[in-house]
Each structure stands twice: as structure tokens, then as C-alpha cells.
């Protein structure tokens, strides 16, 4: 556990040390304000001994002016310290958030199959915000309190050794509960962050599927389920708060009990004449400084423990290794012929290891030709697309481009040769222009419009409130299914890939739209290596080859008319989709 804490602190220090000048300036301001705060005690001593007790108005005025000057310097130092430390907190939090996101987008898709998106988002937002608050505020308070604690102890020793020994005897009694309760608070803080992530994850899923929730009239049940998650999070938070409250209460009672004893002993010394009133006043001031610093540390330690838990969760994300990585010396994918080959492929999804998605599968698509994949649900069609994009590597066999195994290519370079039009196209919450440009961000407006025209999308886009600059909403919710697919086709047209992957590209289109999009796809497929997944056989009758898949294997291969005569499965699939005249 100790090694883990040190590891987390070292990683955080790496981010802080990027801004050495700001860190040094903030530390200087911190030390300055601590020294100024401690010097206030001498002003109190002069005010009492030279002003009150000596009865000198001039000395009283001088002492008052000294205290005012010290207060002004303290204010300036506090302003500089607060600004610089808060800036550091915001900057480091932003850097960590960016580093986590940069790493997340490179992770293998299987990671997101086994980890909830809501929890990941909680770490990316809530945890980094907590870290920012602690670095920008709580850590500063802890450091300032530590400095004033040490400085106050030194001034206590200088002022009166007898009373200082009494204070020092009480210090271990105060620190013991801080250490004991602090460990419990950290454990509960981690549990609290996890439970909050559960709440966010559950709420996100329900909101995303709100139409399904309402159509099945499950609003009340979901409210009850969410309440259960909220109450569970509250129970953990209540335990954490209870431990922190207990820590603060114990520390305060011990501190002020020690001060009361010290005042009793010191008051007797003043009465006996062995100590001046000013010295006692200064000593009380320093004792209060030490007590306040201890109380602050005991209060802030809970926040620091929460920050340690948050940092631990964030660094866990950054330590996740992607199952797919680029080789040390990758082959340039752009130099290879656009021929794809799957040789003797066997593959199991990591989340479903007991069932083979593909089993000893062999497929080849010559450069510039098209291959259609048909078969019942679960036959392995979409898995072929996953392997071609190298979202996964096969358990056995190889997937190659131009005769070179995909594992010898950089994934980013490989995917640059591909464009995918999915059955459920992924659109972003930006405008139409942003969504079509996604595959080629530097494309001109004229190129975007030309791509939309080729996808037969220009007409409906221009009818939107702001045309190509219309905001589409989350996941393109403001468009119909057919419109979303035509936007995705326009995106593929604009990317101008060498290899095209079409996954039910016309499944959501009506007959009229399908005819237009088919014309667009014919142009897009010309001289491109194309792999098509289709249930509508009208979309694949002109494919160079059609592979019939069943249970992860190729059970028939040929052209449309050949398969109608040779493959019973193909005949059955065709009969289910169309009348005899359509085939």
C-alpha cells in the first residue's frame, strides 16, 4: 500500500514539475505568507508588553501599525499563493484529463466491452475535477498548515521552553487519530467514487435508451432501480463523512483541551512573575496557530485521501495496455495492393471465449473487386469487418493486405485505407459539415457538398434549418434512419478509400432512396476493393463473389445465380427476403 501511495505521488509530481517556474513562485508565496503569519505573534507581544502594560500610547500606535502592515503583506502573499496554486490545480487537472482521454481513444474495443462507459466518464470528469480541487485548494492549505505548524512550534520553543514541552507532549496525541482515521477515509473515498460512477453509468444508460424505457412503461421500475443506486452511493458517502467528522471532532477536542491546560500553566507563571503578559499572549497566538494548522491538516487529510483515490483510478486507466499495437517497424499500408485475404481464421471474442465467432474461415477479395457476405444472424459477417479493421487479431490464421499480415502494419495507417458505412451509422452531435468531413477534416466545403450529392443527401440537407451547418443532436437524433445512412455514405465518398466496407448500407432506406443510394454506391465501389454485408439481396446481385457464411464458416461461394442453384441456405435466405420475381 505504501509503495502504491509513493507511486501515485511520483506520477502526480511528474505533471506538477512541467510547470517548475509556477511551482517555485507558488512555493515562495506559500513560505512568505507562513513567515508573515508567524511574525504576527511578535506584533501581539509588542502590543501587550510595550503598549498595554507599559501604558505607552506611542508604542501602542507603533504596534498597531506593525500589525496592519503585516496583515497587508499577508493579504498580498495570500493573493499570489491562491492564484498560482489554483492555476496549477486547473492546469494539472486539464493535463491529466487530456492524457487519460488520449490513452482511452487508442484502447482496444474489447476494453469497452468489459468496462462501463459511465464509469469511464466518471473517472474522466468527476475524478479529474476532484483532483483539481485538491491540488488547487486542499493541497495548498495542507502545505501552508504544515509550514505554520513547524514554524509555530519553533516560535513556541523560542518564547517559552516549559510551555513548549507541554505542547509537544500533546502533538502525538493529535497526530495519532489523523493517521488512524485517515486510512479509513481513503478506503471509503475510493468506494464513494466507485459508487458515484455506478450512479452515472446507470443514469446514462437509461437516458440513452429512454424510448425503450417509455415504450415498455418501465419508468417507475427504473426510478426505483436508480433510487437503489443513489441510496447505495449515499450510504458509502455517509460512512466516509462519519469518519471525517469523527476525525475532526477528536482533533478539535484534543487541541483545545491542550490549549486550556497551557493557559492554566502560563497564567500561573504570569501571576508568579516568571513570564510577561506579552510572552503569554504571543505564546497563546502561536499555540492557536499550531492548533489551527493541526485542525486544518486533519480536515484536509480526508480531501487528500479522496484525491489519492481519484488519482489512483485515473492512473489505472492510463496503465491499461491496448491489445492491439503497432509493430516497431511497420510496413506502409499505402504501398500495398488493395487485396485482402483471411486465411484459416479462427477467432473468439474476449467477452465470449466459449464460442468461436469464426472457425477456420478462408476468404480472398482481389484488388478492385467486390465480395458480398450473406448468412443468418450470428454467422460471423460483422466479425469479418472487425478483423479487417484490426479491432481484433485472430486467435489462429492471418488477415493480410496485399499479402502482408495486418499485424505488420500500423493500425492507424491500415484504417486510413478503409471507409465503413455501418448498418447503424455513428453520427456526432456536431453539424452536417463536421459529420461528413470526419474522414477528411481538411476537405473544402465544395468537396463536402459534392460528396453529399454523390450520396443523394444534398437535397434533404439543404432543407434542414441551417443546411450544412445544422446541428444534428446526439447520435444524429434529428435525422431519420435513411438520412443518417446517406450522411455516412457521403462521409465514405469524401474519404475516397481504397477499401470499402458496407454493412447493410441500404437497410434503413425506402425503395426510392435505396435506388438513388444504389447508384451512388455503384460509383463509389468502382475500382475499389469492396466487402458488403447485406440481407437485401438486390444490393449484392452484381457482386463479383458472394460468400455464404454459417456458424463462422464459408459454406458456399459463387455468384448470385450459381448460389441459387447450388446452396440451400442461400435459396432459403433469398426466399425469406424476396418474392421469386425479385431474384
C-alpha positions, 0 to 999 in steps of 0.5 A: 500500500505504501509503495502504491501511495509513493507511486501515485505521488511520483506520477502526480509530481511528474505533471506538477514539475512541467510547470517548475517556474509556477511551482517555485513562485507558488512555493515562495508565496506559500513560505512568505505568507507562513513567515508573515503569519508567524511574525504576527505573534511578535506584533501581539507581544509588542502590543501587550508588553510595550503598549498595554502594560507599559501604558505607552500610547506611542508604542501602542500606535507603533504596534498597531501599525506593525500589525496592519502592515503585516496583515497587508503583506499577508493579504498580498502573499495570500493573493499570489499563493491562491492564484498560482496554486489554483492555476496549477490545480486547473492546469494539472487537472486539464493535463491529466484529463487530456492524457487519460482521454488520449490513452482511452481513444487508442484502447482496444474495443474489447476494453469497452466491452468489459468496462462501463462507459459511465464509469469511464466518464466518471473517472474522466470528469468527476475524478479529474475535477476532484483532483483539481480541487485538491491540488488547487485548494486542499493541497495548498492549505495542507502545505501552508498548515504544515509550514505554520505548524513547524514554524509555530512550534519553533516560535513556541520553543523560542518564547517559552521552553516549559510551555513548549514541552507541554505542547509537544507532549500533546502533538502525538496525541493529535497526530495519532487519530489523523493517521488512524482515521485517515486510512479509513477515509481513503478506503471509503473515498475510493468506494464513494467514487466507485459508487458515484460512477455506478450512479452515472453509468446507470443514469446514462444508460437509461437516458440513452435508451429512454424510448425503450424505457417509455415504450415498455412503461418501465419508468417507475421500475427504473426510478426505483432501480436508480433510487437503489443506486443513489441510496447505495452511493449515499450510504458509502458517502455517509460512512466516509463523512462519519469518519471525517467528522469523527476525525475532526471532532477528536482533533478539535477536542484534543487541541483545545483541551491542550490549549486550556491546560497551557493557559492554566500553566502560563497564567500561573507563571504570569501571576508568579512573575516568571513570564510577561503578559506579552510572552503569554499572549504571543505564546497563546497566538502561536499555540492557536496557530499550531492548533489551527494548522493541526485542525486544518491538516486533519480536515484536509487529510480526508480531501487528500485521501479522496484525491489519492483515490481519484488519482489512483483510478485515473492512473489505472486507466492510463496503465491499461495496455491496448491489445492491439499495437503497432509493430516497431517497424511497420510496413506502409499500408499505402504501398500495398495492393488493395487485396485482402485475404483471411486465411484459416481464421479462427477467432473468439471474442474476449467477452465470449471465449466459449464460442468461436465467432469464426472457425477456420474461415478462408476468404480472398477479395482481389484488388478492385473487386467486390465480395458480398457476405450473406448468412443468418444472424450470428454467422460471423459477417460483422466479425469479418469487418472487425478483423479487417479493421484490426479491432481484433487479431485472430486467435489462429490464421492471418488477415493480410493486405496485399499479402502482408499480415495486418499485424505488420502494419500500423493500425492507424495507417491500415484504417486510413485505407478503409471507409465503413458505412455501418448498418447503424451509422455513428453520427456526432452531435456536431453539424452536417459539415463536421459529420461528413468531413470526419474522414477528411477534416481538411476537405473544402466545403465544395468537396463536402457538398459534392460528396453529399450529392454523390450520396443523394443527401444534398437535397434533404440537407439543404432543407434542414434549418441551417443546411450544412451547418445544422446541428444534428443532436446526439447520435444524429437524433434529428435525422431519420434512419435513411438520412443518417445512412446517406450522411455516412455514405457521403462521409465514405465518398469524401474519404475516397478509400481504397477499401470499402466496407458496407454493412447493410448500407441500404437497410434503413432506406425506402425503395426510392432512396435505396435506388438513388443510394444504389447508384451512388454506391455503384460509383463509389465501389468502382475500382475499389476493393469492396466487402458488403454485408447485406440481407437485401439481396438486390444490393449484392446481385452484381457482386463479383463473389458472394460468400455464404457464411454459417456458424463462422464458416464459408459454406458456399461461394459463387455468384448470385445465380450459381448460389441459387442453384447450388446452396440451400441456405442461400435459396432459403435466405433469398426466399425469406427476403424476396418474392421469386420475381425479385431474384 
